[in-house]
C-alpha cells in the first residue's frame, strides 16, 4: 500500500498507518494478520523489537507498507507473516530531536514519553532513544465454569484486577556509511519492566446442584523483568556483484515472579499460598545471506544459527504445588536458498529452507532423554504474480512451523485457586502449517483468499488430578489437524468533496471459516462456525491541516480460537502546527463500550464462559514535536528473531 502522496501521510504515526492497511487488524497494542497471527514488523531492513517504536515513526516519512503473507526462505520457518515499513530516503545532517508524549484515560491511566536523538555528520550517524511509561489500569470480569467429572461442579466467579506497571527502556547505537554500498553498525538496549497486580476473586461452588463452598481469594503478584539486555551488530555491503548482509544478536533476560495469595473458605480450611518463580534466558544468533544476479533476477543463499539457554525454577513454600527446576538447551541451524526472476509480466520466486533443531530438556540438572528432541525438516515456498490489463494477480504457497514457547514446554504449575491449576507440557510437538494465498487487485478493489492446513495444532485441554477429581489441571496438547479458509473483500478510494476537502473510505469485510473437531465429554464435537470481521475506516482531510477520523470495527462470534464478540467505534481529531513539526491529536476509543468480550471455551471435560472488560473505552491525547528528523540509516535486520518471540 502506497502512503507517499496520499492522505495516509497525515495520519500521524506508523501505528496509525498500519491499522488501516488491508488484511491487518489491531487489538489493543497487538497487530495481527487475519488467520496468520502476529507478524514480524520491519522498518526497512531492521526488525522492530519494541512495537512502541511505531508511535514514533512519522507517517509523512513512510513511502509504502508491504505485507508478506507467505514469507520466503530467508525468514525463520515459524514466521507466518511479515510487515515491512519502507521509509523515504531523506538526507539530513546535524542534530535531530523528536519528542513524543501520549496519555490515555479510561478507568485507569497510561502515560508514555519518548525522546529520540540523532546526530549525523559525514558518514557517521549516532542515535539514542529513551522510552518511559507508567501504566495504571483496572480489569474486571465474570465467568462460569462447568466441570463434568464424577460430580457435576459449577463455579461462578467475579474478579477484579488492578495493575501498576512502570517501564523504562534505553537504546544507543551507531551507523557508519563506508560508501554508497557498504555500511556497518550496532546498538545496545536495556529494559526495566515491573508489574504489580492486585487481584480479588469471589467464587461460588456447587456440587450436583447443591452449595459446596464460597471462596474469597485475594492476591498480590510482583513480576520484575530485570535486566533485559539486547545487542545487535550488522554489516551490509557489496563486493563486486555479490550483495552481503550479516547480523549477530545477543539477548539476556531475568524474570522474577513472586505471588502472595490468601484464600478464605466458608466451609473448609483457609489457605495462604506463596510462590516464587525465576526464569533466565540467553540467546546468541547470527544470520548471513549473499545475493547475486542470475539470468533475469537474482539468487540468494544464506544460513541462520541460534543458540538458546532457558532455565525456570519454581517454589511453593506451603507444599500445595510441587517445586520444580527445568532447563532447556536448544541449537538450531538453517541454511536456505531463494531464486527470484522477472519474466516479462510474470514475477516468480521459489525458496527452500532446511532447519535442524536439537533441543535438550533437563529436570533438576538431569537430562531427560524422553523429553529431548531433534527436528529436521524442509520448508519450501513459491510465489507467482502477474498483471492482466488493470488487474494484478498473485498466488503463493509456503510451509511454515511454530515451535511451542518455552513456557508451554515447562512443567511449572500456576496456582489460580484450589480448584484450578495450570501447567505446561514438555512433550508438545511443533505445529506445521501449509498456507496457500491468492490475491486480485483492480483499481481500488481487492480480493484476498487464504487457505491453511494445520497439522498438530496446540490448544488447551483440561483434566483432573489423579487423587482429586474436582481439581482442574489445564495444560496444552497437540490435536490432529485444523483447517480454515479466509476470504477478504476490500475497497479504498480517495474522493474529493470540495477544495482542500478529501474523504478516504477504507472498507473491508472478511469471513473466516474453520474446520476442527475435538473431544468434549467423551464425544467428538465440531467447531465449524464461521466468524465475520467488518472494518469501516473513514478519513476526512480538511483545510488548515485538520484531520478527522472515524472507525468502526466489529467481529462476530465464531469457532476461530479468538472468538470474542466486539463492536468498537473510535473517533479522533488532529491538527498540525509549525509547518507540521508539531502535531496534537485527541481520540475517543470504543466510545460505546462495545469492546467488552464474551467467549466460551470447550475443553475435554469442562466448559468455560467468560465476560471480560479490559477498559477499552478511553480518551487519549498525544503531542509530537520534531526537529530535523529523518529516517535512520541503520540497516541491521537482527538474527534469531523468531526465537526472541518464543523467549
Phi, psi and omega in degrees: 000126178284139177247319182300131179082006179242174179295343178300333179300337187258006184291334178125289186226171176298326178300318178294322181292313184299325182294350180247004178279132178307141179079353178259131175239155182232124176237114186064236178257010187252130174264142179222150167261123186306123180084351181244348181081198183287128180271165163282139181242127181244142167258105192056250180256359184261127177286135176275119178268340178239108184290349173298337180297337178299331179292344186244012170263111186289138184296330181282357172263358183267131177272312181199167176234130182245130177247120179252109185274339174230084185299151182278191189290339182291340181267148176308143184295347178273000180269115183269340181202152182225137172246129178241121176264112179266124181258163177287149178267098183244132178280147178199137179238160176084203185271132174241136183231135177224123181240131181225135174228132182222127181231147181226132180231113169238233169287331175255192182217136178230136176224128178240137176228135179223139173237122175245125178239135173227146174224122181239131174214120182059238184267356186257137173233126174248142179217151177216134180231132176233125182233130177229145181213152172224123185242119177233109187219161179237146172225150175216157182195167175223141175217159175232126183240125179245124182246118182265081178250202176296339171239141177278107181260132177233124180241124173249137190224143168236133184224148174225137180229140177235132184237138166238129187218090169283143185216135179219134181219134178230142179219138171219151183190186182214162174218133180235124182263102181297313176203195184295339186246350186230133176208157175214163181183184179192165174212159172233139183223141176226147187226137171246124183222120182226126179236126174243127186234126173255126182236140175231125180233137178239116186242131171252127183246133176236143176237115182053040176085356180253146179297131181249316183191165171231128182245134172245115189241122176235142184215154171231122182241131178240121179240122184236116180257080182216136351274164172230100181265144173212136180219149179220138171234140181216158169219134173223136182184186180230137172234104187065235178265003181269125173260128187242137176224118181231137177222143174227134183230150174221133174226146176215138181214140171246127179234115178252134181226119179238126183235126176245122189228133176240125184240115182256128182244138177288326190250337187231190183293143171285159180227141164249124183238116180241123180233151178222129179231138177232124179238128176240138177219146178217134179224135170239138183211152172216151179218133179225129170220147184236133181242140181218140177300143178211117180053245182257026180197227182206161175238141181235128180234137181195183177207157177221136182229136175228145178227119188234140170235130181224128181227136179224126175239144186221136181225138171230111188293331183278346177084013176289333180232141181291139174289156181210157176213102185245147179217141177231135173245131181223132175239136179221132176233135185219097169281151180209158176218141180217134181245132177233135181222142173250105184250079183067238179280353184259126173252131186228140173216146178214137182219160177217130179236133177246129181239126174246118184236125175244119183240127179245135184244130181237137174240116183053039176084356181256127181292132177258104183297323183287344179254356176271145187223153169232127181242134174227125182203154175255143181231096179277157174211146179209144178214147177227138175216148181202179176224138177238106188056245182260010182255127175261134184232144175209151175215141182212155176224143176207142171260129182231173177217165173217113179277145180302146175292164181294328176293319180297334180270353184280154175258011173299150182244132174262127180265114176267308169200183187292353179250354184222120175236153179225140181212171176268188182217103183291355181262008181297143175258155176297151176272140177244139179237141168241111187247131173239129183228133175231147179216143174228134179230134176224112182052250184254014177247147175215152178228128180235131179233127181229131176237134180231132172249119187249127179252133181061047178298147180258122178222167177292152169214155183232134174228189181241156173293146184300323185259005181203100188291340183279348181271121178278132171245105184265132179213192177248153173211159173275129172262175187291297180197165175211148178229151172207149179238132180236125177241124181236127176242129184217163179215143177211125186209145174263126182238119180276118182267326180197183179297122180063021177235118183230135177250128179239098174277143177225102187243130178227140172228131182232145174235124180246118183246114179263159170227112183204142177231142177211163182276131175222118181057041175083001180233156176282125179244134180271135176241080189242005185290128182285162177236136177253137176239132181235127178234117180241104180251139180223129177237129179240111179268125185244165178299162176063032173064032171268147180218127177248140178225134175226124186230142175230126180233135182215141164221144186271171177291143178192168180268070188240003185091316173248074194258024178284141177274138176206149175221112188236127176243129183232139180228136179216155176223137180222158182216135176263143178229167172053052180057041177066020172279333180244132178230135176237131184225130178242129184228145170244115185257138179050057188301323182263013175057042178271001182277003176292121187264146178226127183210162179230135177244129173252131180206106172057266186249008180221156178235134189228118179241130186222144168248131187228123177249107183261020176060048181280339178282120185198170173242136179231148179228130178232144175230132179228132176232135182228141175223117177055044182261128176226160181301143179295148176270004182295129187242012178292130181262343183085158177228154181065032186295320179292325179293325176300320179295322178296324182285000000 
